[in-house]
Amino acid sequence: MSLTLVVLAAGMGSRYGGIKQLQPVGNCGEILMDYSFFDAIRAGFDKIVCVIRKDIESDFCRLVTKKWEKQADIHHVFQEIDMIDKYPRKKPWGTGHAVLCAQEKVNSPFVVINADDFYGATSYTMMANFLKQNPNSFAMVAFELGKTLSKNGSVSRGICSVKNSFLQTVKERSKIFVEDVQQQNELTKDTPVSMNFWGFPPSIFEHIQQLFSKFLAETPNPQQDEFYIPSVIDYLINNKVTDVKVLFSEEQWLGITYPQDLAYVQQQIQQLISSGIFPSPLLH
């Protein structure tokens, strides 16, 4: 069965200067996205759809698409801030809208990931196995909060409430520091969090379209407000349209929230290369 990887790469990093999705982290110029592609392909994903902005298309094709076109069926689609004439904006419409932009290229069960996040090989294997066995079901890979924090500042995370391995809620919480999970409070290093790693059947597009139309009609601030995947999931769970299976990953998540995170990410990738998880160079 075909599996598709949908990669959200249109967001502008507000804290990290430049296009952080294209920041080299490997020995031979590899970016985090390259390692995601490598892990996904060896887990059984055979198609990749990248959601990008028009203004990074040439860089993206040169640095990403051309490198992978022999390894997978790879495409890119655009998420533009001016897609809806009625509402002038300065930033994209959010992750929910980004997924919607991939609709025309997706016709199989698919996974959604952030372009600038590293999720680890077993995360892809777990999700691939789940989607192959349950092609019409919804799932999310949850990570341990303690394995997703930055030593260089606070982060925002989707704190998950889980019951009997099914998702109940995802609540966005901002300003989480490493110290917060080292002290006695309601967050622990084991608290499950969403890092935007979702598994969906193509039927979700119909729901996203309906909810995005509702969002546009009702949002008080269409110039600024964003339409997020968790709001879609909350609606589907609360209205008993579907349930969402939670797959628990023990992987160390990696990402570049702050410029100072880059050295740590490069060091962790180097360790994975040294231990034989990844070849270097990644592609020959």
N, C-alpha and C positions, 0 to 999 in steps of 0.2 A: 504494500500500500504506500502511495506517495504521501510524504509529509513535507510541509512548507514551513520555513523559518521567516517570520516577518520581523524586520529590524527597524526600530524607531530611531532615525538619525537626523530628524529635522529640528529638534529642539536646540535652542541657543543656551549654552552654559552660562548662567549669570555670574557664577563665582569664579569660573576658570577661564582666563583669557584665551582667545583663539578658538578654533574648531577642535574641541577636545576629543571628538570621535576619531580624529586623524593624527593623534599624538603618538609617536613611536614609543613602544615599550619593550620590544624584543631586540635580540642581538643584531638582527639584519633588517631593522626598520619596520618590523611587524607592529601593527596596532592591536588594541584589545579586540576589535571586531574580527581580526584574522583568527585569533584563538577561539572565538565563539563559533565562527564558521567551521573551523577544523573539528571542534568538539561535536557540533551539530551533524556534520556530514558523516563522521564515523559512528554516530548514534543512529543514523538511518534517514536523516533529512536529505532530500534530493533537489529541493527547490528553495531559492532564497529571494525574498522580495524586500528591498530596502526603501524605506520612506525617507526622502531627503528634500532639501530645498533646492530650487532651481539654481540659486547662486553658488552652490558648492558642487554642481553637477560635474564640471570638468575635472576638478580635483578628485572627486569621488570616483569617477570612472578610471582615472589614471592610477590612483592609489589602491582602489578596492576592486571594482568590477573586473577590470582586465586580468587581474591576478587570479581570480576565482572562476572565470567563465569556463575553464576546462574541467573544473572539479564539480560544478553543480549548474543547474539551470538558474541563472541569476538575472534579476530584473531590478529596475528602480522606478519608483513612482514619486510624484511630487505632493508635498503638503505645503501650500502657499498661504500666506496670511491674507491675501486678497481674493481668496476663493469665493467669498460671499460678499458681493458688491455693497450690500446694505450696511455692512459694519467694517469701517476702516480699522486696522489693527497694526500693532508694532511687533507682535510675537504670534507664533502658531496657536491653533485652537485647542491644543491639549492632546493627551495620549489617546483618548477615545476617538477623536476625529482623525488622528494619524492612522489608526487601525482601519477606519472606514476608507481612507484613501487607497488602501491596498486591495480593496474588494475585487476589482476587475482582474487581478492577477492571482487570486487565491481560489482554488476549487477542491481543496482537500483539507483534512484536519491540519491545524497549524499552531505554531507557538509564536508568541509575541515576546520580544526581548528589547531592552535598551541597548543602543549601539555602543555605549561607553561603559558597560558593565561586564565583568567577567564572572561567570556563574559556575564554572567547573564541569568537568566531563560527566560526572555521575548525574548531574541535574538534567542534562539532555537525554541521557540513557533512560532515566526514570520516566521522563515525560514521553519519550518516543514509545516506550513499552506500553504506557497507559493509553496513549492515543491509538495505537495499533489494536489494542484489545477493546477499547471503548471509543470508537470513532465519532460517536454522537454526544459524547460527554464533555464536561467542562472541568478543568483542573488548574491548580496553581502550585508552583514550587515555593515553599516557605524556607527561609533561612533563619539561623539563630542570630538574634540581634547583635550579640557580642562579636560575631564574625563579619559584621557589616559596618563597623564604626571607623571613624577617622581620628587619628591622634592629633590632627592639625586644626580641629574645629568641630562645630556642631553639625549634625545632619538631620534631615527629615526622613522618617520611615513610616511605612504603612503597618501599624501594629495590628496583628491578626487575632481574632477570637475564633478558636477552633473547637468543635465538639464532635467526638467520634470520627475524627479524620475528615470532617467536612467544615468548610468555611462558614462562619456566622457573620462576621463583620470585618472590614478593614477600615481602621481609623487613622488618618494622617496625624502624625505627631512631629512637631518641629523642635529644633534646639535640643537634640539629644547628644550629650557628651559621653566620652568613655567613662568618666567618673560616675555618671548616673547609674550605670549597671554594676558599679563596684560598691555602691552604698546601699543601705537598706531602703528600698522603695519598691513601687509596683512593677518596675521594669527589671528583668534579670537578663543575664547573658544568653539564656535559653529562650527568651520570649520570641515566638515566631513572628517574622516580619515578611511582608511582600516586597520584593525588589523588581516588580513588574515582569515576572516570568510566568506567563499564562498559556494554557492550552485550550483551544477552542475548536468546535466544529464550524464549518462555513455558515451554518444557520444563525450564528451570532450577528452577522451583518445586518439582517433584517431588524433585530432588536436595537442595534446601535443606531441605525438610521432613524428609527422611530423616536428614540430617546434624544438624539441630537436635534431633531426638529423641535421636540418639546423644549429642550434646553434653549434653543434660539428664540423661541416664542416667549419664554418665561424669565430668562436671565436678566437681572437688573442692570448689569454692566457688560454689554456685549463687546465693548472695546477691550476689556481686560479679562473677564472671567474665562476659565478654561473648562473643557469637557473631558473628564478623566475616566479611564477604564474602571477604577473602583466604584464610581457612581453607577455605571452600567451594571456591574456585578451586584452591588447592593440592591438595586431595583429588581433584578432577576431572582435573587434569593428571597427578598422580602415578599415578592408577589408569587413565590412558589412556582416560577417558570422553570427553574432548574436548580440543582444543587452543584456545589463546586468542591471536588475532591482536593484535599491538601496532601501534597507529596513533600516529605520533609528531607531537605538536603543537609548534609553535614559539611558541605564544601565551604572553603574560605572565599567569600565574595571579595572581588577587587574592583575598585573604581577610583577615578580621579575627581574628587569633589573640590580639592584645593591644589594649587600648583605644587605644594610641598608633598602631596601624596604620590607624585610621580616616581620619586626615587624608591619608595616602598613597593609600589606596583612592579617596577622594573626588577627589583630584588626578588620578589615572590615569583615572577615569571622565570627568572634565572634559576631559582630553586627547582621549579617544575621541569625545566630543561635538563638540569643536572640529574634529576631523579628519573629521567627517561619518559616522563609524561608527554613532552613535546619534543620533536626534532628541531634542530637549528641548522640551517634555515628551515622555517616551517614548511615551505613548498620548494621543491627542487625543479 
